[in-house]
């Protein structure tokens, strides 16, 4: 046992380098600043928006229209004594990106229920997300104007009746059912909540599996290149213990990296959603439906993630034997990346359960597909599917370990090579 622990300590020390520690710290700092940047952009989007307005009509309707915009989170900078060209030039030279021009005769046309087009100008000073959001703000301006004019018309024609009741005479009471629990609420908001909670899993899992696989393949390739693998195989310890120590050390470092990535990514996402209020009713609906992780849920999620990492490490151990040197090892990680990317993109753009049966079986045969489904299955209390996924990954892991042990127990580990130039494996 002491020899195994010494070997495990050696493997961990070889993996945890200064470069690895620096990259982890850099990841945390990067996610921190990105989260802070996102938080500031969310606050800017939620703040009162400034807009120039030129009223060429001067009617009571146009004045009321401008006053109504000031009540809907818009700060109106009214341009007086200008024509259209000078108003555009003034807005162009300022930092304000929106200009609204009310044409002459607008009030008279509205009174006659005739269409009179407003003129809106958006000044694109950048093509970033923060720059193009002004077009969405402009749509909000038009929506506020239409709402104001239609409400005024309905109040004049049908006094004493709420305009909203006339425009929306049919109301609905929505209920959501999850398993045997039911609550009054919107299905879209519940689905959005589950999606936001599940968004972290595919990204982190993909990064960690690829990182751990590359780490193991590169480590074996470096040992073969530096001729230290022969020395390691001659020490008085079983080769099964060598395999276990290598995978366990990489798995420990992988779990630490996963925790760091999840912490950083969660802070990054919270920068965009922390300041968005969640209604007390929505929170109550989530509690009533039981859409929260219990201690058992976190344990199942951790087990699923851990076995996915172990499967990746066992596969990487076999692929690493084929590497002739460190340079060739970089290309051998591609099969692992390919197997991870398939369920990754499917989980983002589609639902695995909605696929055709043959394609669904093919996707579920990939062990890395099951952690992508774990979060939603836990929310749906479908624990049987979670356990079946964990058992399946365990079986795949055992098969891969047996294959790796057979390779390590023979001299093939020192002679197996994959030469891409000759397109064949030499033993």
C-alpha positions in Angstrom: 0.0 0.0 0.0 2.9 2.3 0.8 4.4 1.8 -2.6 1.1 2.5 -4.3 0.7 5.7 -2.3 4.2 6.8 -3.2 3.4 6.1 -6.9 0.1 8.0 -6.6 1.9 11.0 -5.0 4.5 10.9 -7.8 1.9 10.9 -10.5 0.0 13.8 -8.9 3.2 15.9 -8.5 4.0 15.3 -12.2 0.5 16.4 -13.2 0.1 19.5 -10.9 2.7 21.7 -12.5 3.2 25.5 -12.2 1.6 25.9 -15.6 -1.5 24.0 -14.4 -1.8 26.1 -11.3 -1.4 29.3 -13.3 -4.0 28.2 -15.9 -6.5 27.4 -13.1 -5.9 30.8 -11.4 -6.1 32.5 -14.7 -9.4 30.8 -15.5 -10.9 32.1 -12.2 -9.7 35.6 -12.8 -10.9 35.6 -16.4 -14.4 34.4 -15.4 -14.5 37.0 -12.6 -13.8 39.9 -14.9 -16.2 38.5 -17.5 -18.9 38.2 -14.8 -18.3 41.8 -13.7 -18.4 43.0 -17.3 -21.7 41.1 -17.9 -23.1 42.5 -14.6 -22.3 46.1 -15.7 -23.9 45.5 -19.2 -27.1 44.1 -17.6 -27.3 47.1 -15.3 -26.9 49.4 -18.3 -29.6 47.6 -20.3 -32.0 47.9 -17.3 -31.2 51.6 -16.7 -33.2 54.5 -18.2 -32.5 54.8 -21.9 -31.8 58.2 -23.4 -33.3 59.1 -26.7 -33.5 62.2 -28.9 -36.9 63.4 -30.1 -37.9 65.9 -32.7 -41.5 67.0 -32.7 -42.4 68.5 -36.0 -46.1 68.2 -35.4 -46.5 70.1 -32.1 -50.0 68.7 -31.5 -51.4 67.7 -28.2 -51.3 64.1 -29.2 -47.5 64.2 -30.1 -46.8 66.0 -26.7 -48.8 63.4 -24.8 -46.9 60.7 -26.8 -43.5 62.1 -25.6 -44.7 62.4 -22.0 -45.9 58.7 -22.1 -42.4 57.6 -23.3 -40.9 59.3 -20.2 -43.1 57.0 -18.1 -41.7 53.9 -19.7 -38.1 54.1 -18.8 -37.0 56.5 -21.5 -35.3 59.8 -20.9 -36.4 62.1 -23.7 -34.0 64.8 -24.9 -36.3 67.1 -26.9 -34.7 68.9 -29.8 -36.4 72.3 -30.4 -36.0 74.6 -33.3 -34.4 72.1 -35.6 -35.3 70.4 -38.8 -34.8 66.7 -39.7 -31.3 67.1 -41.1 -30.0 69.2 -38.2 -31.6 66.8 -35.7 -29.8 63.8 -37.3 -26.5 65.7 -37.3 -26.9 66.6 -33.6 -27.7 63.0 -32.7 -24.8 61.8 -34.8 -22.3 64.0 -32.9 -23.6 63.0 -29.5 -23.3 59.7 -27.5 -27.0 59.0 -27.8 -27.8 56.3 -30.3 -31.5 56.8 -30.8 -33.5 59.5 -32.5 -37.3 59.7 -32.9 -38.9 62.1 -35.3 -42.6 62.9 -35.2 -43.6 64.2 -38.6 -45.9 67.1 -39.2 -49.6 66.1 -39.4 -49.1 63.1 -37.1 -51.8 64.2 -34.5 -54.3 64.9 -37.2 -53.7 61.6 -38.9 -54.1 59.7 -35.6 -57.3 61.6 -34.9 -58.7 60.3 -38.2 -57.3 56.8 -37.6 -55.0 57.1 -40.6 -51.5 55.6 -40.7 -48.8 58.2 -40.3 -45.3 56.7 -40.0 -42.9 57.9 -37.4 -39.2 58.0 -38.3 -36.7 56.3 -36.1 -32.9 56.4 -36.4 -30.4 54.0 -34.8 -26.8 55.0 -34.8 -24.6 51.9 -34.9 -21.3 52.9 -33.4 -20.2 49.3 -32.7 -21.3 45.9 -33.8 -20.9 44.3 -30.3 -23.9 42.9 -28.4 -24.0 46.1 -26.3 -24.1 48.2 -29.5 -26.8 46.4 -31.4 -29.1 46.2 -28.4 -30.3 49.7 -29.3 -32.4 48.2 -32.1 -34.3 46.2 -29.5 -34.7 49.4 -27.4 -36.2 51.1 -30.5 -38.7 48.3 -30.8 -39.7 49.0 -27.2 -40.3 52.6 -28.2 -42.6 51.7 -31.0 -44.4 49.2 -28.8 -44.9 51.9 -26.1 -46.2 54.3 -28.7 -48.7 51.8 -30.1 -49.9 50.8 -26.6 -50.4 54.5 -25.7 -52.4 55.3 -28.8 -54.6 52.2 -28.7 -55.3 52.8 -25.0 -56.3 56.4 -25.7 -58.6 55.3 -28.5 -60.3 52.6 -26.5 -60.8 55.0 -23.5 -62.5 57.5 -25.8 -64.7 55.0 -27.5 -65.5 52.7 -24.5 -65.3 54.9 -21.4 -65.2 53.2 -18.1 -63.7 50.0 -19.4 -60.1 48.9 -19.1 -58.3 49.0 -22.5 -56.4 45.9 -21.5 -59.6 43.9 -21.0 -60.8 44.9 -24.4 -57.5 44.0 -26.2 -57.1 40.8 -24.2 -60.7 39.6 -23.5 -59.5 36.0 -22.9 -57.5 35.1 -19.8 -55.9 31.8 -19.0 -54.8 30.2 -15.8 -51.7 28.1 -16.5 -50.7 25.0 -14.6 -47.5 22.9 -14.8 -47.3 19.2 -13.8 -44.0 17.5 -13.1 -44.5 13.9 -12.2 -47.2 13.8 -9.5 -46.8 17.4 -8.5 -48.8 20.3 -9.9 -48.5 24.1 -9.4 -50.0 27.2 -11.0 -47.4 28.8 -13.3 -45.9 29.2 -16.8 -44.3 26.2 -18.5 -41.9 28.5 -20.3 -40.5 30.1 -17.1 -40.1 26.6 -15.5 -38.3 25.3 -18.6 -36.1 28.4 -18.7 -35.2 27.8 -15.0 -34.2 24.2 -15.6 -32.3 25.1 -18.8 -30.3 27.8 -16.9 -29.4 25.3 -14.2 -28.4 22.7 -16.8 -26.4 25.0 -19.0 -23.3 24.7 -16.8 -23.1 20.9 -17.1 -22.3 20.4 -20.8 -19.7 23.1 -20.9 -17.8 22.0 -17.8 -18.0 18.3 -18.7 -16.7 18.8 -22.2 -13.8 20.9 -21.0 -12.8 18.6 -18.2 -13.1 15.3 -20.2 -11.0 16.7 -23.0 -8.5 18.2 -20.5 -8.1 15.0 -18.5 -7.8 12.9 -21.6 -5.1 15.1 -23.1 -3.3 15.1 -19.8 -3.1 11.3 -19.6 -2.2 10.8 -23.2 0.5 13.4 -23.0 1.9 12.0 -19.8 2.3 8.5 -21.2 3.8 9.9 -24.4 6.4 11.9 -22.5 7.3 8.9 -20.4 7.9 6.9 -23.6 9.8 9.7 -25.2 12.0 10.3 -22.2 12.5 6.5 -21.7 11.2 6.7 -18.1 8.3 4.3 -18.8 10.7 1.4 -19.0 12.1 2.3 -15.5 8.6 2.6 -14.1 7.6 -0.8 -15.3 10.6 -2.4 -13.6 9.8 -1.2 -10.1 8.4 -3.9 -7.7 4.8 -3.0 -8.0 2.0 -4.6 -10.2 1.3 -3.0 -13.5 -2.4 -2.9 -12.5 -1.4 -0.6 -9.6 0.5 1.6 -12.1 -2.6 1.9 -14.2 -4.8 2.6 -11.2 -2.4 5.3 -9.8 -2.2 7.1 -13.2 -6.0 7.2 -13.6 -6.7 8.0 -10.0 -4.2 10.9 -10.0 -5.6 12.3 -13.2 -9.2 11.8 -11.9 -8.4 13.7 -8.7 -6.8 16.6 -10.6 -9.7 16.4 -13.0 -12.3 16.7 -10.2 -10.4 19.7 -8.7 -10.3 21.3 -12.2 -14.0 20.6 -12.6 -14.8 22.3 -9.3 -12.7 25.4 -10.3 -14.3 25.6 -13.7 -17.8 25.2 -12.2 -17.1 27.9 -9.6 -15.7 30.3 -12.2 -18.4 29.6 -14.8 -21.2 30.0 -12.2 -19.8 33.4 -11.2 -19.6 34.3 -14.9 -23.3 33.4 -15.5 -24.4 35.1 -12.3 -22.9 38.3 -13.7 -25.7 38.2 -16.3 -28.6 36.9 -14.2 -27.9 38.0 -10.6 -29.5 41.4 -11.0 -32.6 40.0 -12.9 -35.3 39.7 -10.2 -37.1 36.4 -9.7 -40.7 36.9 -8.6 -41.7 35.3 -5.3 -44.5 33.5 -7.2 -42.0 31.8 -9.6 -39.8 30.8 -6.6 -42.9 29.3 -5.0 -43.8 27.4 -8.1 -40.3 25.9 -8.3 -40.5 24.8 -4.7 -44.0 23.3 -5.2 -42.8 21.3 -8.1 -39.7 20.1 -6.3 -37.3 21.4 -8.9 -34.3 21.6 -6.6 -31.2 19.5 -5.9 -31.2 17.5 -2.7 -28.1 16.0 -1.1 -28.8 12.8 -2.9 -29.2 14.7 -6.2 -25.8 16.3 -5.8 -24.3 12.9 -4.9 -25.8 11.3 -8.1 -24.5 14.2 -10.2 -21.0 13.9 -8.7 -21.0 10.1 -9.4 -22.1 10.6 -13.0 -19.5 13.2 -13.6 -16.8 11.1 -11.9 -17.5 8.0 -13.9 -17.5 10.0 -17.1 -14.0 11.3 -16.2 -12.9 7.7 -15.4 -14.2 6.4 -18.8 -12.3 9.2 -20.6 -9.1 8.4 -18.6 -9.3 4.7 -19.3 -9.8 5.4 -23.0 -7.0 8.0 -23.0 -4.7 5.4 -21.3 -5.2 3.0 -24.2 -4.7 5.8 -26.8 -1.7 7.1 -25.0 0.1 3.7 -25.5 -0.1 4.3 -29.3 1.7 7.7 -29.0 5.3 7.6 -30.1 6.2 11.0 -28.6 4.6 14.1 -27.2 3.8 15.6 -30.6 1.9 12.6 -31.8 0.0 12.5 -28.6 -1.8 15.7 -29.4 -3.6 14.1 -32.4 -4.6 11.0 -30.4 -7.0 13.0 -28.2 -9.3 13.6 -31.2 -11.3 10.4 -30.7 -12.2 11.4 -27.2 -13.1 15.0 -28.4 -15.3 13.5 -31.1 -17.2 11.3 -28.6 -17.7 14.2 -26.3 -18.8 16.7 -28.9 -21.7 14.6 -30.2 -23.7 14.6 -27.0 -22.6 18.1 -26.2 -24.1 19.7 -29.4 -27.2 17.4 -29.2 -27.9 18.5 -25.5 -27.6 22.2 -26.5 -29.7 22.2 -29.7 -32.0 19.2 -29.3 -33.4 16.7 -26.9 -31.9 13.2 -26.9 -35.2 11.6 -26.0 -36.8 13.1 -29.1 -34.3 11.4 -31.5 -35.2 8.4 -33.6 -34.7 5.1 -31.9 -31.6 4.0 -33.8 -29.9 7.4 -33.4 -30.9 7.5 -29.8 -29.3 4.1 -29.1 -26.2 5.2 -30.9 -25.9 8.4 -28.8 -26.7 6.6 -25.5 -24.0 4.1 -26.3 -21.5 6.9 -25.9 -20.7 6.9 -22.1 -20.3 10.7 -22.1 -23.9 11.2 -23.1 -25.3 10.2 -19.7 -23.9 13.1 -17.6 -25.6 15.5 -20.0 -28.9 14.0 -19.1 -28.3 13.7 -15.3 -29.4 17.2 -14.3 -32.8 17.1 -16.1 -33.4 13.5 -14.9 -32.8 14.6 -11.3 -35.2 17.5 -11.6 -37.8 15.1 -13.0 -36.9 12.6 -10.2 -36.1 10.0 -12.8 -33.5 8.4 -10.6 -33.7 5.1 -12.4 -32.4 6.6 -15.6 -29.5 8.3 -13.7 -28.5 5.0 -12.0 -28.7 3.1 -15.2 -26.4 5.7 -16.8 -23.9 5.4 -13.9 -24.0 1.5 -14.1 -23.4 1.6 -17.9 -20.4 4.0 -17.5 -19.0 1.7 -14.8 -19.3 -1.3 -17.1 -17.6 0.6 -19.9 -14.9 1.7 -17.5 -14.2 -1.9 -16.3 -14.0 -3.1 -19.9 -11.5 -0.3 -20.8 -9.4 -0.9 -17.7 -9.2 -4.6 -18.6 -8.0 -3.7 -22.1 -5.5 -1.3 -20.7 -4.2 -3.8 -18.1 -3.6 -6.4 -20.8 -1.6 -3.9 -22.8 0.4 -2.8 -19.7 1.0 -6.4 -18.6 2.8 -7.2 -21.9 5.7 -5.6 -23.8 3.3 -4.1 -26.3 3.2 -1.0 -24.2 6.8 -0.3 -25.2 6.5 -1.3 -28.9 3.0 -0.2 -30.0 3.1 2.9 -32.2 0.6 4.7 -34.4 2.4 6.1 -37.4 0.0 8.3 -39.4 2.4 8.4 -42.4 2.1 4.7 -43.0 -1.5 4.6 -41.8 -1.1 1.4 -39.8 -0.4 0.3 -36.3 3.0 -1.3 -35.7 3.4 -3.8 -32.9 
